[in-house]
Amino acid sequence: MISLSHEQKQNIGFTYVMDQLEPASSYGREALRNLRPAASGEEVELELDNINKTLIGLTEQVKIYTRIEQLFRSVKNIRGSISRCGGEALGEVDLFEIKRFLLQLCEIAPLFSKINTKAHYHGIAISELNGALELLDPEGNRVATFYISGRYSPALTAIRNEKLQVEQQIRTLSVGEENKALLNQRSELAAREQAEEDAIRFRLSRELRPYAEAMIRNADAIGRLDLTLQKAKLAVRYGACHPIISENGMRFVEMTNPQLAYQLMERGNNFTPLTMELRQGATVITGANMGGKSVALKTVALNVQLVHYCFYVFAQEATCEFFDSMHIISEDLEAADRGLSSFGGEIVRLQEVLQEMDKGFAFVLMDEFARGTNPEEGAAIARGVVAYLNSRNCVALLSTHYEGVAELAGTHYQVIGLERMNPDVLEEEIANIPTKNRVARIAQYMDYGLVLVNENQKPPRDALNICRLLGLDDEIMYLIKNG
């Protein structure tokens, strides 16, 4: 099961992406709230195909899609009213809500038929329910109002006529004149009228019951089409691509993360798109601090999560495997709620993940694993974990600054960092900038892109350059270099 915590979803940018969606209907918003990961790769492919069909429709039949979305905005959630059909006498408000929904289907269904003639959506069907509508609209006027019509019962018509005559007689009486007989007669007729109306409402409730399942199916279909439309619009907005479900590894070309891109933009920086290939076993990312290892992990995590929730992904091209489970182990997200040290929290979480991995094919992300202990033991632990994951039924992506870890991985990526920047040139440029402002300027020159390197490539040593650029005392720099 692809199940991340609320904090993890926020951390990788999944919540940010979901907040970009604005379903028009109450059922669409309900579908978004209840969004769950797909149960199989086949389900993902069908849902992605629905998005593709919608993208084509938004180009070729934009007026119809626009009109459907306009109609969706007035659709209320009436599941409660539908659920009461047959079990009790529905109130007039319930009957009104159901009638209005049925009238809305009469507008939406023909438009859906027009787009579905070309689209042939998987698992989405919207249809009129004229039999149910006739029950609530005996006059056939197709107006979104409801009252208990005399057409439902000759007896009700007779009672109302008699009550009207009595009321007219009462109105002819002079001021102060009393006629208890007429008033009692009116009260008796009103009670009979109410009883007859109650009987009619109960009868309508029972007669609507056979249509309840079809009404629910239509409500679900509206929600699903509404959400699919939002997914398609999201894909257009960000230039997302249709991921291919594969059984032979993963590849993301020019992959991005909207939340991180927005955060960087606010600081005057640009997001560097990432290209990566991942295969079964462990892949390691190395790079100095400030070098974007965590950014890379979050970006991969977000896009793999999106695939499993049946979304287009933020990349130019994407091929992704289908996983039975997905796990993130990060010091920042593991310690606080357990009352453990950050390192202890990571170890407990790792053991839980290993047990979950026995249940199926897993995707595991580990951000600077074991950084909460001393460097010598931390490096040994990280090496052991990488070697172990290489033998398991999983795809694992780990970031580390420890040496000797990447040598054991199947694939090694390195953050470019400041490698392509002449530190002397940068130092001269920022010499007159206050020290507290230098971090932001250095970040502007930091290349967060990834490059595939030999497994024996040592982690980059940008840390000393960063210390110098930030103006660390010369004596301390000397002791660091010669210590």
C-alpha positions in Angstrom: 0.0 0.0 0.0 1.4 3.4 -1.0 0.8 5.1 2.3 2.8 8.1 3.5 2.1 10.1 6.6 0.5 13.6 6.4 3.8 15.2 7.3 5.6 13.2 4.6 3.0 14.2 1.9 3.5 17.8 2.9 7.3 17.5 2.9 7.6 16.1 -0.6 5.1 18.5 -2.1 2.2 16.1 -2.6 -0.2 18.2 -0.5 0.9 21.3 -2.4 -0.1 19.7 -5.7 -3.4 18.4 -4.3 -4.2 22.0 -3.2 -3.9 23.1 -6.8 -7.0 21.1 -7.7 -10.4 22.8 -7.7 -13.2 20.4 -8.5 -16.4 22.2 -9.6 -18.9 19.8 -8.0 -19.4 18.6 -4.4 -18.9 15.1 -5.7 -15.6 16.0 -7.3 -14.4 17.6 -4.0 -15.6 14.4 -2.2 -13.6 12.3 -4.7 -10.5 14.4 -4.1 -10.9 14.1 -0.3 -11.2 10.3 -0.6 -8.4 9.9 -3.1 -6.5 6.7 -2.6 -3.6 5.0 -4.5 -4.4 2.6 -7.2 -4.5 -1.2 -6.4 -2.6 -2.2 -9.6 -0.6 -1.0 -12.5 -3.6 -1.8 -14.8 -5.8 0.6 -12.8 -3.2 3.3 -13.1 -3.1 2.8 -16.9 -6.8 3.1 -17.2 -7.0 6.3 -15.1 -4.1 7.8 -17.0 -5.9 7.0 -20.3 -9.0 8.8 -19.0 -6.8 11.9 -18.4 -5.4 11.6 -21.9 -8.9 11.4 -23.3 -9.8 14.5 -21.4 -6.8 16.4 -22.6 -7.9 15.6 -26.2 -11.4 16.6 -25.4 -10.3 19.9 -23.9 -8.8 20.7 -27.3 -11.4 19.3 -29.6 -14.7 19.9 -27.6 -13.7 22.7 -25.2 -17.2 24.3 -25.3 -18.9 21.1 -24.2 -16.4 20.4 -21.4 -16.8 24.0 -20.2 -20.5 23.7 -20.1 -20.3 20.4 -18.2 -18.0 22.0 -15.6 -20.5 24.9 -15.3 -23.3 22.5 -14.6 -21.2 20.6 -12.1 -20.9 23.8 -10.0 -24.6 23.7 -9.1 -24.6 20.0 -8.2 -25.1 19.4 -4.5 -24.2 16.3 -2.5 -27.5 14.5 -1.8 -26.2 11.1 -0.7 -28.1 11.5 2.6 -31.4 12.0 0.9 -30.8 9.1 -1.5 -29.8 6.8 1.5 -33.2 7.5 3.1 -35.2 6.4 0.1 -37.4 3.5 1.1 -36.6 3.6 4.8 -38.8 6.5 5.8 -41.1 9.1 4.5 -38.8 11.6 2.8 -39.3 15.3 3.7 -40.2 17.8 1.0 -36.7 19.2 1.1 -35.3 15.7 0.4 -37.7 15.2 -2.5 -36.8 18.7 -3.8 -33.1 17.9 -3.7 -33.5 14.6 -5.5 -35.7 16.2 -8.1 -33.2 18.9 -8.8 -30.4 16.3 -9.1 -32.5 14.3 -11.6 -33.1 17.5 -13.6 -29.4 18.2 -13.6 -28.8 14.7 -14.9 -31.1 15.6 -17.8 -28.7 18.4 -18.7 -25.4 16.7 -18.0 -26.1 13.3 -19.5 -26.6 14.4 -23.1 -23.5 16.5 -23.0 -21.5 13.6 -21.5 -22.9 11.4 -24.3 -21.4 13.8 -26.9 -17.9 13.7 -25.4 -18.0 10.0 -24.6 -18.8 9.2 -28.2 -15.2 10.1 -28.8 -13.6 9.6 -25.4 -15.0 6.2 -24.4 -14.1 6.8 -20.8 -13.2 3.8 -18.6 -15.5 3.4 -15.6 -17.5 6.6 -16.1 -21.1 6.7 -17.2 -23.7 9.4 -16.7 -27.3 8.8 -17.6 -30.8 10.3 -17.3 -33.2 8.7 -14.8 -36.5 9.7 -16.4 -38.5 7.1 -14.5 -37.4 8.6 -11.2 -38.0 12.1 -12.4 -41.6 11.3 -13.5 -42.3 10.3 -9.9 -41.4 13.7 -8.7 -42.7 15.7 -11.6 -46.2 14.4 -12.3 -47.1 17.5 -14.2 -44.0 17.1 -16.5 -43.1 20.8 -16.2 -39.4 20.1 -15.5 -39.1 23.0 -13.0 -36.7 22.7 -10.0 -39.4 23.0 -7.4 -41.3 20.4 -5.5 -44.7 20.2 -3.7 -47.2 17.4 -3.0 -49.3 17.7 -6.1 -53.0 16.8 -6.2 -52.1 14.5 -9.1 -50.7 12.1 -6.6 -54.1 11.4 -5.0 -57.7 12.2 -5.9 -58.4 12.0 -2.1 -55.9 14.7 -1.5 -57.5 16.9 -4.1 -60.9 16.4 -2.6 -59.6 17.3 0.9 -57.9 20.5 -0.3 -61.0 21.6 -2.2 -63.1 21.1 0.8 -60.6 22.9 3.1 -60.5 25.8 0.6 -64.3 26.1 0.8 -64.3 26.2 4.6 -61.5 28.8 4.6 -63.6 31.0 2.2 -66.6 30.7 4.6 -64.4 31.7 7.5 -63.2 34.8 5.7 -66.8 35.9 5.1 -67.4 36.1 8.9 -67.5 39.5 10.4 -64.8 40.7 12.8 -65.3 39.3 16.2 -67.8 36.8 15.0 -67.0 33.2 15.9 -67.9 29.9 14.3 -66.3 27.1 16.2 -67.8 24.5 13.9 -66.1 25.9 10.8 -62.7 26.3 12.7 -62.9 22.7 14.0 -63.9 21.5 10.5 -60.8 23.3 9.0 -58.5 21.8 11.7 -59.9 18.3 10.9 -59.4 18.8 7.2 -55.8 20.1 7.7 -55.0 17.0 9.7 -56.4 14.7 7.0 -54.4 16.7 4.4 -51.2 16.2 6.4 -51.9 12.5 6.8 -52.5 12.1 3.1 -49.3 14.1 2.2 -47.3 11.9 4.7 -48.7 8.8 3.0 -47.7 10.1 -0.5 -44.2 11.1 0.7 -43.8 7.6 2.1 -45.0 6.0 -1.1 -42.7 8.2 -3.2 -39.8 7.2 -0.9 -40.5 3.5 -1.6 -41.0 4.1 -5.3 -37.7 6.0 -5.5 -35.8 3.2 -3.8 -35.2 1.1 -6.9 -33.5 4.1 -8.4 -31.2 4.8 -5.5 -28.3 2.7 -6.7 -28.4 4.3 -10.2 -28.5 7.8 -8.6 -25.4 6.9 -6.5 -23.6 5.6 -9.6 -24.3 8.9 -11.4 -23.1 10.9 -8.4 -19.9 8.8 -8.3 -19.5 9.3 -12.1 -19.9 13.1 -11.8 -17.2 13.1 -9.1 -14.8 11.0 -11.1 -15.2 13.0 -14.3 -14.8 16.2 -12.4 -11.6 15.0 -10.7 -10.3 13.7 -14.0 -10.9 17.1 -15.6 -8.9 18.7 -12.8 -6.1 16.2 -13.3 -6.0 17.1 -17.0 -6.0 20.8 -16.2 -3.1 20.3 -13.8 -1.1 18.5 -16.4 -1.6 21.4 -18.9 -0.7 24.0 -16.2 2.7 22.3 -15.4 3.4 20.6 -18.7 3.2 17.2 -17.1 3.6 14.0 -19.0 1.9 10.6 -19.3 4.0 8.1 -17.3 4.5 4.7 -18.8 4.1 1.8 -16.3 7.0 -0.6 -16.6 8.4 -3.7 -15.1 12.0 -3.0 -16.0 13.1 0.0 -13.9 12.3 3.7 -13.8 13.4 6.7 -15.7 12.4 10.3 -15.3 13.7 13.0 -17.7 13.8 16.6 -16.7 11.7 16.0 -13.6 10.5 18.8 -11.4 8.7 19.5 -8.1 6.2 22.4 -8.1 6.4 23.1 -4.4 10.2 23.3 -4.3 10.2 25.3 -7.6 7.9 27.8 -6.0 10.0 28.1 -2.9 13.1 28.6 -4.9 11.4 31.2 -7.1 10.4 33.2 -4.0 14.2 33.3 -3.1 15.1 34.4 -6.6 16.4 31.0 -7.7 15.3 28.5 -10.3 14.6 24.8 -9.9 17.1 22.6 -11.9 15.2 19.7 -13.6 16.5 16.3 -12.7 17.0 13.2 -14.9 17.4 9.8 -13.2 17.2 6.1 -13.8 16.4 3.7 -11.0 16.6 -0.1 -11.0 16.0 -2.8 -8.5 18.5 -2.5 -5.6 20.0 0.6 -4.2 20.8 3.9 -6.0 22.9 6.4 -4.0 23.1 10.2 -4.4 26.1 12.0 -3.0 26.9 15.7 -2.7 27.9 18.3 -0.2 25.5 20.1 2.1 23.5 22.8 0.3 23.9 20.6 -2.8 20.3 19.4 -3.3 20.4 15.8 -2.3 17.2 16.2 -0.3 15.6 18.1 -3.2 16.3 15.2 -5.5 14.8 12.7 -3.1 11.6 14.7 -2.6 11.2 15.2 -6.3 11.5 11.5 -7.0 9.2 10.7 -4.1 6.6 13.2 -5.3 6.5 11.9 -8.9 6.4 8.2 -7.9 3.6 9.0 -5.5 1.7 10.8 -8.3 2.0 7.8 -10.5 0.4 5.6 -7.9 -2.4 8.1 -7.4 -3.0 8.1 -11.2 -1.7 11.5 -12.1 0.5 12.7 -14.9 3.9 13.5 -13.6 6.1 16.6 -13.6 8.7 15.5 -16.2 9.3 15.6 -19.9 9.3 11.8 -20.0 8.6 9.2 -17.4 8.7 5.4 -17.0 7.8 4.0 -13.6 7.3 0.7 -12.0 4.2 -0.1 -9.9 5.0 -0.7 -6.2 3.1 -2.5 -3.5 4.4 -0.1 -0.9 6.4 3.1 -0.6 8.4 4.3 2.4 10.4 7.4 3.4 13.0 7.3 6.1 14.2 10.7 7.1 15.6 12.0 10.4 13.4 15.1 10.2 10.2 13.0 10.1 11.0 10.0 12.3 12.1 11.2 15.7 9.7 13.7 17.1 6.6 11.5 17.6 8.4 8.6 19.1 10.2 10.1 22.0 13.5 8.7 20.6 16.7 10.3 19.4 16.7 11.0 15.7 19.0 8.0 15.1 16.9 5.7 17.3 13.8 6.8 15.4 15.4 6.0 12.1 16.4 2.5 13.2 12.9 1.7 14.5 11.4 3.0 11.2 13.9 0.9 9.2 12.9 -2.2 11.0 9.2 -1.5 10.3 10.0 -0.9 6.6 11.9 -4.1 6.3 8.9 -6.0 7.7 6.6 -4.3 5.2 9.0 -5.2 2.4 8.3 -8.9 3.0 4.8 -8.3 1.7 5.7 -7.1 -1.8 7.7 -4.9 -4.2 8.7 -1.8 -2.3 10.1 1.7 -3.1 12.3 3.0 -0.3 13.8 6.5 0.1 16.4 7.3 2.8 17.6 10.8 3.3 21.1 11.0 4.9 20.4 7.8 6.8 22.4 7.4 10.1 23.6 11.0 10.1 22.5 11.2 13.8 25.3 9.1 15.1 29.1 9.4 14.9 30.6 9.5 11.3 32.5 6.2 11.6 29.6 4.1 12.7 27.2 6.1 10.6 29.1 5.3 7.5 29.4 1.6 8.4 25.6 1.4 9.0 24.8 3.2 5.7 27.1 0.8 3.8 25.4 -2.2 5.5 22.0 -0.9 4.6 22.9 -0.3 1.0 24.4 -3.8 0.6 21.3 -5.4 2.2 18.8 -3.4 0.1 20.6 -4.6 -3.1 19.5 -8.1 -2.2 15.8 -7.3 -1.5 12.7 -7.0 -3.8 12.8 -3.2 -3.8 14.0 -0.1 -5.5 15.9 2.1 -3.0 17.2 5.6 -3.3 19.5 6.9 -0.6 21.3 10.2 -0.2 24.5 10.3 1.8 27.6 12.4 2.4 29.5 9.3 3.8 32.4 7.9 1.8 32.3 4.3 0.8 28.6 4.0 0.5 28.1 4.6 -3.2 30.7 1.9 -4.0 28.1 -0.7 -2.9 25.2 0.8 -4.9 24.1 -0.3 -8.3 23.9 3.3 -9.5 25.6 6.4 -8.2 24.5 10.0 -8.9 26.3 13.1 -7.7 24.9 16.6 -7.2 26.9 18.9 -9.4 27.0 21.6 -6.7 29.8 24.2 -7.2 31.9 21.8 -9.3 31.5 23.9 -12.5 32.0 27.2 -10.7 35.4 28.8 -10.1 35.4 29.5 -6.3 37.9 32.3 -6.7 35.6 34.1 -9.1 32.6 33.6 -6.8 34.6 34.7 -3.8 35.6 38.0 -5.5 32.0 38.6 -6.5 30.6 38.2 -3.0 33.5 39.9 -1.1 31.5 43.0 -0.4 28.3 41.3 0.5 27.4 40.9 4.2 28.2 37.4 5.5 24.5 36.8 6.4 23.5 37.4 2.8 26.1 35.2 1.2 24.3 31.9 1.5 21.5 33.1 -0.8 24.1 34.3 -3.4 26.0 31.0 -3.2 22.7 29.1 -3.7 22.2 31.1 -6.9 25.4 29.5 -8.3 24.8 26.1 -6.9 24.0 23.6 -9.6 21.4 21.2 -8.2 21.5 18.9 -11.2 22.5 15.3 -11.0 25.2 13.6 -13.0 25.7 9.8 -13.2 29.2 8.9 -12.0 31.4 5.9 -11.4 30.6 4.0 -8.2 34.1 4.7 -7.0 33.8 8.5 -7.4 34.4 10.2 -4.1 31.7 12.5 -2.7 32.4 16.1 -3.7 34.1 18.4 -1.2 32.3 21.6 -1.6 32.0 22.1 2.2 35.5 23.7 2.5 34.7 26.0 -0.4 31.4 27.0 1.2 33.2 27.7 4.5 35.7 30.0 2.8 33.0 31.7 0.7 31.0 32.4 3.9 34.0 34.1 5.4 35.0 31.5 8.1 38.0 32.7 10.1 41.4 32.0 8.3 42.8 30.4 11.4 40.0 27.9 11.6 40.3 27.2 7.9 44.0 26.5 8.4 43.3 24.1 11.3 40.6 22.3 9.2 43.0 21.8 6.3 45.9 20.8 8.3 44.2 19.1 11.2 
